[in-house]
Amino acid sequence: MADFSSSPADIEVDLREHWGSGGVFDVELPASQALSGWSIEIIFAGEIVDIWNARVASQSGDRYVLEPETYNNDIAAGAEVE
């Protein structure tokens, strides 16, 4: 398993839709090497109500930890989760 905890990973975040009280963000996690059991920590001042292709593992204030669903726990080298 790759360990990005001590080095930054290339994660792209794009706001696809915004409707005042919410929106849709696309977060891409490209894998240059195979990953298993990944997680992403983000700071978001809003509330995450619905999420696809990940789950909220924990939340404290505006700090969220996102983890994979069972179907995308493993990411092959060169693949990405969107």
Number of C-alpha atoms within 10 A of each C-alpha: 11 12 11 12 9 6 7 8 14 12 11 12 12 10 10 9 11 10 7 6 6 12 11 13 15 14 15 14 19 20 18 15 12 14 18 14 14 17 18 17 14 12 12 11 10 11 11 14 7 9 11 9 15 20 16 18 13 11 15 8 10 12 14 19 16 19 19 21 14 11 9 17 16 17 22 15 12 10 15 14 17 14
